[in-house]
Amino acid sequence: MKLFLREHVLLIVMQLVQFALMLSVFWMDGYHNIRPALYSIFLGFFILGVYLCYHYISRRQYYDRLSSPLETLDDSLQKTEQPPVSESLNQLLKEQYRHYHQKLKTAERQQQEYQMFMEQWVHQMKTPLSVIELIAHDLDEPESSDIYAETDRMKTGLNTVLYMARLRTLEQDFHIKPVQVTDIVHEVNRENKRYFIRNKVYPKLQEYEKDIIVETDEKWLFFIISQFIHNAVKYSAGKADYIYLSLYTRDKKAVLEVKDFGVGISKADVRRVFDPFFTGENGRMFRESTGMGLYITNEVVQYLGHTIEIDSEEGAGTVVRIIFSETQNLTPL
């Protein structure tokens, strides 16, 4: 109704001006009997009102469509059977939808090509890294340790690139199944044993319930735990010898906890650690930080239906927990 009135407000104003001019002409011509003039003006308003009512009722669907926001893109293809303006609108929206659909398909194809290229490139880069590690195996210390340290950094960076590319198609990259958390934790520890030795910080089991099984994606859970452990070790090097891993239940929910006694996180930075490319004060001290690890982790955790908690005190260490929902915990509690 508002759109209809806005469209016809000029017509109504012009009619008022026209009637006022008619009265003025009659009055200046000496015709002072106002009743016939008022009657003619009444008839004019009546005819105008009938026209506006008919026009609004006959095109009500058209105005409602223009006034109502689209809930989905497909709503733009709904037809309004009121020619000729409505038919033009239908054609315009149909063409707009077609152009948008073509651009969307092009963007999806480019994204798929980009993801395929990144995955192939990462896997290709891992081959020369493995060759370099084989060569380093025959070298003496400390040369071999230095080479291993650099190749580990490169592997971490390549994996971050790979997971970042896969983040764009999360729904296609998930495979939810029952997973025993302890198996993933041990696998992550085996994968990072050189990292522990190099930084002289070692994982220690504190509170551990071995039989906890949760529904999650095994590959992404490996990445999440790796991020927690990598950060705990990196920020504990030189300050503590151990990080503590705990797996337990709380309020019928499985909880995996990684605790360190490193540099900690300032209160100002805790709220932003999941922002993309945010490194904070620790990132300026530890140049290896990209600010993407926790961002990817948080995005994946939310998609999986898990929860992340972070408790940290600057200079005293950090505790990070991943909490699986009660429906995802398959172990009798």
PyMOL commands that set and color helices and strands:
alter all, ss='L'
color gray80, all
select helices_A, chain A and resi 2-28+34-58+60-67+73-77+85-137+143-167+170-173+181-191+193-199+218-234+267-270+280-285+293-304+326-328
alter helices_A, ss='H'
color red, helices_A
select strands_A, chain A and resi 176-180+202-208+213-217+242-250+253-260+307-313+317-323
alter strands_A, ss='S'
color yellow, strands_A
deselect
rebuild
show_as cartoon
